[in-house]
Amino acid sequence: MDAPGQTSASSVAAGIINPITGRRFVKSWRVDELLPEALALYRELEEYLGTPIWYDLPLLRTLFNRGDQNDWLARSGDDGYEKYMDDDPPLGQLPRLTEPAFAYAGVRHTARVDVGHLVACYRKFLIREGRLLAEEVDYTHLPTGYDRIIFCEGWRSRFNPHFSFLPPGGSKGEVLIVKTEAPLLNSMFKHRVFLVPRSDGTYWIGATNQNQFRDDSPTPSARQFLLDRLSEVLTVPFEILEHQAAVRPTVRDRRMIIGQHPAHPEWYVFNGLGTKGASLAPLGSRWLLNLLETGIPVPDEVSVDRFA
């Protein structure tokens, strides 16, 4: 069941696969497990749906000063980091299209997953198969006749009374879709915000992060913020085509929520994928499937039991 007309984080997300994140340049949680699982599943879905979903794209990021550069070089020498970090990456067209930076660093094993396209294509498949109900869930009269019901509701899970014991997380993000007359960059670029080239010849620019919000509608202030950041880095004229917003399903400990309802064994939850949903979803769904089919418990750090 999927309510029509609701904006989801999946429809707005860039789908960035990025193993090195944050100002301290640390490896993403369980990245050595996440990456092969993600690649295998998305390639399988590409074949299943007959459409491209996974795009191998290098990632370049700005180092703003000597301190950033020293921290990057120090981190790249740590065990398990060398294969993901490039101290001297090829810049391609970046210097011709953007303002010069103090220095640049490269991240390997990165990609973009076209999550919005994936969801749209899979939705059409389910409709053709007669397996999708385009309606809102009535919590007072849940569907009957099913062995299991899995709630994957994103930030709207806060309105589900059956899982009211879960923390009501959510982080609103806003993005711009822009187009330039210059050739697209051949890499993703992180400079305060992400510039992500898309297959339709546009860029995804984002995203903002707002923990206090009234709704999931775009706001003038976020548009201006993104416009200012983009103007700081691009040296070629650009046109804003779209301004989009959605709310990410975040959790205070930054871990997914997977598992069985403590009082209703037929109800399950899969949620809290946050800002890294494209990389987390494949492994998380594998854990959920193992729980459903063979009873193998999910790891404690993502189990719903930590809140029950």
Buried (B, 14 or more C-beta within 10 A) or exposed (E): EBEEEEBBBBBBBBBBBBBBBEEEBBBBBBBEEBBEBBBEBBEEBBEEBEEEBBBEBBBBBBBBEEEBBEBBBEBBEEEEBEEBBBBEBEBEEBEEBBEEBEBBBBBBBBBBBBBBBBBBBBEEBBEEEEEBEEEEBEEEEBEEEEEEBBBBBBBBBBEBEBBEEBBEBBBBBBBBBBBBEBEBBBBBBBBEBBBBBBEEEBBBBBBBEBEEBEEBEBBEEBBEBBBEBBEEBBEEEBEBEEBBBBBBBBBEBEBBBBBBBEEEEEBBBBBBBBBBBBBBBBBBBBBBEEBBEEEEEBEEEBBBBEBE
